C-alpha cells in the first residue's frame, strides 16, 4: 500500500490533479442589530465583509441617515439576529433578510 506522498506523486506523474479540501474557516460571531437610546442602529458581531455590506444596506433599507448606523456597542437583549449569508444570497435570501429587518424598522420608526 503506497503512502499518501507516494500516491500523490504517482497521480501527479500520470497528469492527474489532486485537490484537497480546505479546512473550514472559523465561524464568525453572529451578526446582531439593535437600537441604542439615541435611536441609532448598532451592529455587533459578524465578519468585516458582512458588517460592511450591512452598513451600506441599512440606511436605504430602513430610511435613515448613514450616521445613524454604528459598528459598535449598544446591542442589548432585544437584538435581532441577521443571517450573514443572506447578505450575499439570491433574491429569496434578500427577502428573508428584509423579513428579519422588519421588526427593527418598526421599532425605529415608532420611536422617531
N, C-alpha and C positions, 0 to 999 in steps of 0.2 A: 504494500500500500504506500503510495507516494505521500510525502509530507505536503503541507499546503504550499510551501515555497516551490517545491518540485512541480506540483500540479499547475501552479500559476506560470512557471517557466515553460512547461510543456505546452500549455494553451497559448501562451504568447508566441512560441516558436511556430505554432500552427496558424497564427494570424487571428486568433480569437481574443477579442477584448473581454476582460473580466471586470465587471463592475461590482463594487461593494456598496452595501447600504451605509449611508451616513448615520452616525449616532443621532438620536433625536435631540433637538435643541431643547434647552431647559425651558420649562413652561414659564411664561411671563405672568406677573401678578395680574389678577383680574382687573378689568377696566371698569371703574365706577364713576358715576356722576351724581352730584348733589348740589343744592343751593346753600350759599352761606347767608349770613344775616343781612348783607347788603344786596341780596338777590342776584349774586353773581354765580355763574355755573362753575363748579370746581371739578376738575378731572384728577383722578387718582389711579395709580397702578398702570398696567399695560406696558408694552414696549414703546420705544420712542417713535417708531413709524406710525403705530396705531394712534398714539396721542396726537401727533402732528396732523394726521388725516382727520381725526375727530375735531381737533381745534379749528381746522379750516372749514369743516362742515357745519358745526354747531351754529355760528351766527346766522347764516341764511336759513337753516332748518328751524331754528327757534325764533327768528325775527328779532335778534338782539345785536348790540354792537360787539365788535371783536374784543374790546377792552373788558367786557363782562364775562369773558371765558378765561379762567385761570388754570394753571397747570399744577397747583399745589394746594395742600391743606383744605380744611373746611368740609371734608367728606364725613358725613355722620351716619347714623343707623338707618336713615331713610334713603340712603344712596340707591341709585338704580344701576344694576349691572348691565354692561353693554358687551355683546359678543364681538370680540376683536376681528373675527373672520368675516362678520357682516360688513365691515368697512371695505373689504376687498372683494366681496362676492358679487353675484349677479343681481338681477332686479328683485328676485324673491328675498334675497338676503337683505337688500336695502329696505324692502317693505318691513321685514322683521325688525330691522334697526329702528325705523320710524315708529313702529308699534312700541318698542321699548322706550323711545324718547317721549311719547305722548304724555305719560303722567308727569314728567318733568316740565314739559311745555305748559301743561295745565296749571301746575303749581306756580310756575314762573309768571304766567300772565294773570293768574289770580292775585298775585302779590303786587303786580305793577299798577 
